[in-house]
Structure formats: structure tokens, C-alpha cells
Amino acid sequence: MNILLIDQYAGSPALGMEYRPFFLSKYWAKAGHRVLILAGCWSHLRRENPAPGFYLEEGVRFRFLRTPKYRGNGAARAANVFSFAAGLSAPGLLGGFCPDVVIDSSTHPFAFRQSRRIARRFGAKLVFELHDLWPLSPIELYGFSENHPLMRLIWRREREAFTQSDLVVSILPFCQKFLQEKGLGSVRALHIPNGIDEQQHGEVLPEEHRAAIAQIRKDFPFLVLYAGGFSEANAVSDLPELALALPGAAVAAAGNGPGADWLRGRAAQIKNFFVLPPVPYASVASLLAEADCLFLSAKANGIYRYGVAMNKLFDYLLAARPVVFACNQPSNPVADSGCGATVPAGNPAAAADAIRRLMALSPGERALLGSRGREYACAHHSYRIISAQFQSAMEGLFNETKKTG
């Protein structure tokens, strides 16, 4: 098959996240399929943004479309989104590539109509890959009214994607519940989770991080680590409160994002709270391995009733360290694997109690907990496995085309 994957924010280990399109495409290419990823050349998620044009990494072929730079979530970002969507109509876009399957995988729904147009032009099957529930995410995470004109527009586009695709692939495990609530229970949907790639982990930590952790270890016998985006959606404001509740342990946060300056300010005031820069993707496992316990939190709202699919959660599991997850969704990989504890979101005191219980265990007992997470991640979330699930679904669509052709 020839597979065209459209994801505005697609990245790679060399460029930075998002990683899912790269790893899926890597395994599809190994299976003998031809793959092309269309992405925008500018994304706030990447460490390095490439020039417009074709790009090749580890056998995965990209075409990066010219998109304007932006900061924050204002008009400049909106211009970036619509510039990418417009670029999907450019002549000669695919350079002679003729897709059998088109996957619309952009985080937002504004590229769907162009993806549909490409699929129709080539007689290809169309897959809509759902990352976030729009407009539910901005409504519940950031307080938008469902009657806001932009929210109404987003829902119209999202509904089009649900009803006009040959298949919906959802990263969220309970998407079918959402579809039924919206009167779309007949939509053909399949859950294919987020994943990890074991081969991309283990590079040595940057010297800056090694030195910082060595200094922390001189003063504190137990290290709790958060690694990820410093954003409101990740409830990073809980981290300083967690440190205050655990005076005998160090709490460190490694990453970047809108909350970085605020967190650094709090770190200057709290002796056992530390803020570290982000690390390259290939060094994530080495960073997580330095911790005695890993911590992750989510905002206390109802959106997680449809499941959790945070990329960093699967990196945590792969690191074989016990995890404390502050989230109001009891069905999650931490609970399912038995690798730690799930506590209520927005309750640093409950998280601190769970961490104190881990501190009371022996290193061997904590290692046993961590090993359960790694075994679960490798069995259920390896990109080798989930790429095969996705490939099987696409082959089913492709075979339907051949039967009716």
C-alpha cells in the first residue's frame, strides 16, 4: 500500500515531537509499504523546525509545508493552522506519490476537508485519526462556552470527519462512548493507543542534567520526577505543593512550556523543588531511570472520562519505575499494570501519601512495581505492535476497495 499520513505537527527523534507518525511510518515502511508524511515546517512542539521541502530520516519520508512562525495560542497560531490547511491544496503537493490510504491525523480538524479531497482524487480510503476530542478539550480544559462561534465551527468540522471517513482510529480508549453520546454510534471506530519505541531510548544524559541530579542526590535520598510539558492541562501547579508535602524527598520537573517561569520562581522558594531543562527524546529513558518514583498529574475535569493517552505516561512505564498518577480516570495504564498508584486529581496531599508509601518500600519492592509497568508497556503499547494493528485495519479497507473495484 501507499500510505499518506497528514499531521501538521509530525516530528521525529531528530526534530522533536510529535513522534507517533514517525514510528508508525517507520514500521509500515519496514513491512514493505510506501509512506509519505505531510507536516508543517513550524511547530512549537519540536526542538528543531526544518526548512520547507522533502526530508528523510531512518527511511521515513516527510514533506514539510511552509507555515508561519507563532508564539502562544493567539492569532498567529490560528494563521499557522489555516496556512497548513491551505497548503494541502498546492499543485504538485505529493511529488508523484499516489496514496491508497489517506490518514488525517492532525490534532485539529481543520485539515480534514483537504485530506478528504486528496483521498477522493486518488480513490483512496480515508482514515480520521482522533487525538483529542474537539471542541470538548478547549471547553472543559480552558472554559470556552459550547456556544462560542469557534467551538461550533470546530464541532461541525469534527462531525464531518467522524461521518465522512471510512474509519475513525482513536487514541482514546473510550471514544465509542463519546460517539454514542453524540448520536454517532454507527460510526466505524477502532481504538489504537499511543505507544513507545524501545529502540529509541537510552542515550547518555546531557552533562547539565547529570550534574544537577548528582547535586540533588547529595541532599535528598529519594527523588520524585516529572518529565513533560509545563502546561495547565498537566496540572503542573501541583508540583510545588507536592514538594512542600514531602520535605524528606526531592521533587524535580524536567521540561518546558507556558508554566516554566512560574515553576522556576517556585523552585527558588522551595528548597526541595527543582526545575530542569527538557532532554532530547533519546535521553528520556536515562533521565527517568534516575528517579525513585515518577509523578504525573492531569486537571480535575470530566474530559478524561473517555480515557487517558498522554505520551509521557508510556515513557514512564517503559522506564520501569513506580508511578503515581493523579487522575480521575480509574481505568488507566498505571492501574491496569499495577505499577504504582492512582490518586485523585488536584489533591497533592493524596499524591504525597502515595509517595510516602513507596518510600517505605525496599528498593527491590519498588523495582518489582516498576517492572510491571515496563512489561505492560511492551506488551500493549510497543509501536511494533500497534503499527501492526493499524496496518491490519488499513489492509482491510484496501481489500474492500479491491473487491468493489
Steps between C-alpha positions, in 0.01 A plus 500: 500500500590863455414681825471879527499624860404865557595643840591867528721447807669174397862480609773242560770406754737745330250787473289450812137406559240401389651152463202271428486566122873429467500170688184368335644590158835345585340161569268524199801567279677198651192293409542600136257791468583840351425786738502879469434736793373853435573746782546872559855629520437699821371348824540608861540133595825435314856569615600569140272618220614399150492705182205443264549207264569128511684343795612142567581345837554128564313415181198716590421761234346837586390801306495812716268775379585865557313633806555824693664521842289571808517529876219416739143424399392825335438620146848399379436137590162508328676635190746210524217245513312642202822547303568127534146412394528728195836348408337158464337630180829603338574357152765229493456448873577127502780498243354206307399299809162328445341397832279198554418616855490858632525547878387838631681513834536869578424596859237749377220423248573784256703288256228238458328646194829517312585144609159387371561679169835322458344162581221552248742613230696175525210269588671432833346388827478775763589447867443769763737454794360666812752647747281731711126544528422833337344731603463317831868549587501884490154511658592286801869586533487874433140600574368587152124506458363230271304779330814695412509541118843337478386201708198456272723515192739245647215260580362525146842410361551222753157353423585505129818306575311241705223446244690532171802279572520132417644435846561699820810397694497634856796534732248529785369164626138606559437703185207274410323623814546860380365413154194332647429803718512719187263273308783361286503144629495359146838657417763236429763559771804315628718570805874492425688644800807717529827315518869475572799391296754314712785555253487879532592514868816489704738771378718660765354795689637846419768608746276779631241247617752254640662773709166633625374156603829415671468818706139420590601150610755643745219658700200273444483118512180476291429669165151551356512606135255653254610518135274667244335824396458781750137570412170552678362178350772306688414673829865592559392742773465188719877437489613769746218400737616140477852605594373694803313189614814283466780685683709182519503446121606700197240581233643589157327609180674470163344665198382827355180684420279794601544433872880485498568846644243453777646160595854641510376774729350244735820292487691803626272503806477126579824327597395151385341603167715515186436592135716344228507570124345247258719223361518358145254217441776238483610598853155486660546145631835588654341798676203301632733224622657749743175526698374286786141587408333667202208739536239609248185706547200608296248775558197405707228513236269265316683473168701201619183292527581399141842373603857625530763480228788723610822421314716547808299242694626221276859626528451480876387139479791406279745648753412226752447739790193512727251766389259717695230628264264777615197452276126451543485215247533173696553297183850599390834330422639556851201328660479234230868407528523523881818705476410762762202698625217706354386787724236772457597786270562838661589345837876530569447373855362169368792475255745566783342220706543258209864604458568455871370144469748443217779652707427244772560211258840344439682576170424145392128541563495827303691330218235228485226761465693678226559178309125445476466832318773417251356156429156654444635771268695251288202264476232760419664822382805412292489679164594166347166361625271798448639571152402143407147559638470819295645328193248217529213750511630681191550174311137416577391832345731450203363150437146639507601739220641215290183292545275784385737630234 
